[in-house]
Amino acid sequence: MRRVLSNLFVVLGCRFVLAVLFMWAAVPKIMDPNAFATAIDNYHFLPHVLVNLWGIVLPWVELTVGVILLLGPASDPPYDSVTEAAALVSALMYLSFVIALAAALARGLDIDCGCFNQGGNGVINWTYLVRDSSLLAASLVVFAFHRRLAKTSP
């Protein structure tokens, strides 16, 4: 399994998918932070004093992580640490998303995901939890194996 996960195309594929999803998710949130803050508040997960701050900061973190994962430095020292940090932040964000989704689903909340658009057409369900868990795994693949790219590159 380790050999498959450390494959050049698997790691680069994970980086690409994560990058595109983060950038795609960030833009509507940046354009309408109030709607995103409302989506966050609907989860009843964060204290109210943090909702607006999270609604402003998170999209910019997502955009930054997405850009680094897409265009980020090669796997050469010391720049590989930037990619490693982006993958770690990605994993921590997806972990928080999984926890928030699981808590909301367990409480039976019928709310919009707030993931990609703020239009109210993404009501959460268990597939969102599977999706975000898979993206957490992809983040961990990039975190664990991106440094091996230097050894496998020509």
N, C-alpha and C positions, 0 to 999 in steps of 0.2 A: 504494500500500500504506500509505503514511504517513497518508493521509486516512482510511482504514478504521480503522487502529490508534488514531488519535487521536479517533475518534468517541466522543461522550459515553457512549453505551450500551455500547460495547466496554470503555472504561476502567472504568466503574462495574460492569459485569458481571465483569470480571477482579477488581476489588476484592472484590466480593461472594463469588465462588467461592473466592478465596484466604482470605478471612476465615473463611468457614464451615469450610473444610477444616482450617485451623490450629486453630480452636477445637475442632472435633470430634476432631482428633488429640491435642490437649493434655490433655483431661480424663482419659482412661484412664491416661495416663502420669503425671499428677499424683497420681492415686489409687493407683497401684502403681509407684513409682519403682524398686523392686528388679527387677521384671519387665522394665521398660524398660531398665535398666542391663544386664541379661542379654542383651536383644536387641541392644543396642549392642555389647557385648563379642563377640557371635557374628560380627560383621563382621570382627573382627581388624584394625581400622582405626586405633583410638586406642590410645595407651599405657594400660596397665591403671590407672595412677594417675589418669588423667583420666576414666575410664568413669563412675564414680559421680557426679563433679561434673557431667559432661555430662548424665547421666540425671536429675539434679535441676534443672539450669538450663534445658536446652533446652525442656521443656514449658511453663515459665513465659514464656520468650521467645516461643514459638509462640502462647500465649494472648494475650500483650500485643500482638503484631503483628496477630493476628486481630481483636482488639477495636478497635485503631486503624484498621485497614483497613475495618472494618464501620461504626464510629460516628465515625471520625476526623474531624478538622477539615476544613472546606471548603478549597477551593483558594485561599483568600485569604492573603496574606502577613501575618504571619510563620508562620502555622499550617500552611501547605502544606509546610513543611519537615518537620513531624512525619510527614505522610503519605509524603513522599519518603523519609525515613529508614526507615519501616516497610517500604516497598516494596524498598528497598535491602537491608535485613536479610532480607526474604523471599527475594530473589534469591540472596543469599549462602548462606542455608540450603538452598535448592533446589539450588544448585551443589554444595554439600557432599554432599547426598543423592545427586545424580547420580554424583558421583565415587565415593562409597562403594558404591553399587549396582553401578556398572560394574566396580569392582575385585572385588567379591564374585562377580559373575557370571563375570568372566574367570577367577577362581580356582575356579569350579565349586562354590561353597558352596551347600548346600541348607539355607537358614536362613529363619526367619520375618522378615518385613519389619520388624516393630516400629513400623509407621506409625500405625495407628489403634487396634489392640487388641493385648493381649499374650497372646492365647489360642493362638497358634501356627497360625492358619489362613490366614496370608497369605504363603506361601512365595514368595520373590522369583523373578521371571522378567523377560524383556525388556519386558513390558508396563508393569512398574513404572518401568523406565527411561524409556520413552516418556511415561508419565504425569508423572513428575517433571520431565522436560525441557520438557513443555508448560506445567507450572506455573511453571517458571523463566522461560519466555517471557512468561507472563501477568504475572509480577512485573516483568519489564523493561518491559512495556507500561505498567503503572501508574507505574513509576519515571520513564519518559520522557515520559508524556503527561498525568499528572494535573493539572499546572499549567495546561494548556490548557483545563481545565474552566471556569475563571473567565471565559475569553474566549468560551466557547460557551454559558454559562448566560444565562438571560434577565435 
